[in-house]
Amino acid sequence: MTALLIVAAAAFACAPAVGETRSGAVYVTTLPSGADVWVDGTYVGRAPVLVDTLSAGHHALTITRTGWLVQDVDVDVPAGGVCMSSTHLVAGPHAFAGSSAGSVVLRQVPPGATLELDGAPFNPPAGRPVALASGPHRIAVVTPKARATENFTVLPDTATELVLRPERAIPEARSAVLAPADDYIGADAYTIEGRKIVVRSTGHLVVARFGDTSVQFDGVTIAYDAAPTTIAGKLYLPLSLLEKLSDDMSKAR
């Protein structure tokens, strides 16, 4: 009889309290950070943020940041656990206007190389962060044998590590030439939507993207040796493309 009472008491002690439920949590991060987060329509703060005591199961996140596209994310919260949600925000047309700066750190700079940032000499301290305006940038690594360029984007309030290729990996200089679009077709001939560039000029429709050397010219894909970029706030496109559009503009006059 005594043994039965002990077993019964132990079973009772392990039973959950009346009305107790097993909740879970979600840890939300975004790139760039600082986005506002809603869970099932309730505002919970800015990323990174840990939201706890959620009922186990499906939940809907809404993530917003001024200038960036709204993202809707579904998560499944485990009972008694934490799920991770990481979202890469998509830049809107004005994502970098008035945004706070970020920073870059250069790694593996080839010995004897000189650097250019957005067309100007760049001499950052080795291994130390340098503040840069948020938005797209272009860095050139120049050695006695070659020149290599890379496009990168600095995100607001975010540190970016740039790993530069050693000299043996730098390709031979190519004939790629970029030129300021405003000087050839005018600023009113194109629009920029995030990474997408749309040019409408003399009946032509050109669709290009930052960081992509392939361009849609009237529906036909053309590969250039350099990708569109911005330098000092100005749009730069492949020179041969701009010359084609400019020549057609001259003929149309």
ABEGO torsion letter per residue (X at the ends): XAAAAAAAAAAAAABBBBGBBBBBBBBBBBOBBGBBBBBGGBBAEBOBBBBBGBBBEBBBBBBBBBGBBBBBBBBBBBBGBBBBBBBBBBBBAAAABGBBBBBBBBBGBBBGBBBBBGGBBBBBBBGBBBBBBBEBBBBBBBBAABBBBBBBBBBBGBBBBBBBBBAAABBBBBABBBBBAAAAAEAAABBBBEABBBBBBGGBBBBBBBGBABBBBGGBBBBBABBBBBBGGBBBBBAAAAAAAAAAAAAAX
